Amino acid sequence: MISTQSLLRPLTALAVAGLLAGCSGAGSHYAPSSAALGFSRKPPTADRVDPMACKKDHGVSVTPCSLSLSLSVPRATVKATGPKGSVFTFNDKTCSMKHIATVTGSGGKYIATWGTKSGACSVLFTDKVKGKTIGTATLSIHNTA
C-alpha cells in the first residue's frame, strides 16, 4: 500500500512548479499605461537632477549636472564649482553646432539656453588653477524643441 506522504510529495512539487511557471510569465501580459490609469506625467524641468549621475572630479562639479530645456523652460542657470582659485572654461561646440543649446557666462555662473533642434548633448567644463588643469565636469542637456 502507498502511503499518503509519498503521494503528497510529487503533488506538492507539481504545485510549486506550476506557481513558478505562472509567475515567470507575469511580466508579459498587457499593462495599461499611466495615462489610462488617470496618472499624468509632469513635463521635465531644468531643476530635475539625478544626484547619482552627478560626479565630482577633484572637487570640480556643475550644478545641475543634467537638465531639460523646452519651450516652457527655455533657460537654466548652471553653477560651476571647484577649489579656491578656479578658472573655468567650457566647450559647448557639440550643443551649439547641432542647435540643441548654447551656454554663455563666466566666473562659475552660466546660462544654458535651448536651441531650435531636439536632441541631447554634453558641455564639458574644465577647471584650471594657476594654468594647471584640476578637473572637469560635464553638463548633460536634453532639448525637447
N, C-alpha and C positions, 0 to 999 in steps of 0.2 A: 504494500500500500504506500502511496506517495504522501508525504507529509504536507501540510498546509504551508509551512515555512518554505519548503523547496519550490512550491508553485508561486509564492509571492515574490521571490527574488527576481525571476525573469520578468514578471509583470511590472514590478517597480522599475526595473531597468528600462523597459519599453516606455513607460510613462515619462520618466525623466528624459529619455532620448526624444520623445515627441514634444515635450515642452521646450527643450533646447532647439529643436528644429523649427518650431513655431516662432521662437524669439529671434532666431537668426534672420528671418525674412521680415522682421518688423519694420525695418527702415525702408523697404522697397515699396510700401503702399503709398497711395496718394495722401499728401499732407497739404491742407489748404494754405494759401498764402496769408501773411499777416493782414493784408488789406481785406481779404474775405472774412477774417475773424473780427474786423472792426478796428484793428490797430492801424495807426498811421506812422510812417517813418518820418522823423524830423530831418529836414534838409541839413547837409553838412555845414558846419560853421567854421570860421577861422580859429575859433577858440578850442576846437576839439583837438586834443593832443593825446597820443598814446604814450604814457610815460615809459613803457617798456621799450619803445623804439628809440627814445632819445638817449644819445650816448655822449659822454664827455671824453675828450682826448686831451690828456694832460691839463685838465681844468678848463678846456675850451668847449663852449656849448652855445647853441642858439635856442631861444625860447619864443614861440613854439618851434619845434623841430619839424612839424608836419602841419600843413594847413590846406584848406579847401577854399578856392575862390570861385565866385559865381556872380551873376547879376545882382543878387541880393546881398552878397558880401564881396564887393569888388576890390577891397583893400584890406590889408592886415599889417599890423605893426610887428616887427621882429626885433628882438634884442640879442646881441652877441655879447658873451661874457668870457673873460679869460683872466689870467694873472695880472697883477699890477704892471702897468706899462705896456699893455697890449695895444697893438695897432692892427686893425682888421682890413683885409681886402676880400673881395668876393668875386666869383665867376658865375654869372648868370647867362652866359652865351647860349647854352642849350635852350634855356627857357625863352629868352628873347628872340633867338633866331627862329624858333618854332611858333612864335607869337602866343605862347602859353601864359607867360607872365614876365614882368620886369621888376627888378629890385633897384631901389635908389636909397641913398643915405650914406652915413659915415659915422665914425666915432662910437660904434656899437649900437646905434639906433637906425633901423632900416624900415622901409615901406615896401611891401610886395603888392603889386597891382596886377589884376587879371588882364589877360590878353584876349585876342579875338578867336583863338582856337582852343578846343577842348583837348585835354591830354594831361600828362604828368611829366614832371621834370625835377631836377635837383639843382640847388645852388650851393656851391662849396665856399665856405668862409674859411680863410686862412688867417691865423693869428701869429704875429711876429712881435718879439720883444728885442729891441736893440738890433734889428735886422735879422735875427735868428728865428726860424720857424719853430713855434712852440707846439702847435697842434692845429687840427682842422675840425670843423663842424659842418654837417650837412642839413640843409633845409629842403624838405620834400614838399612840392607844391602840386596840387591837383586842381585843374580848372574845368569847370562844367559850363563852358560858354554856350 
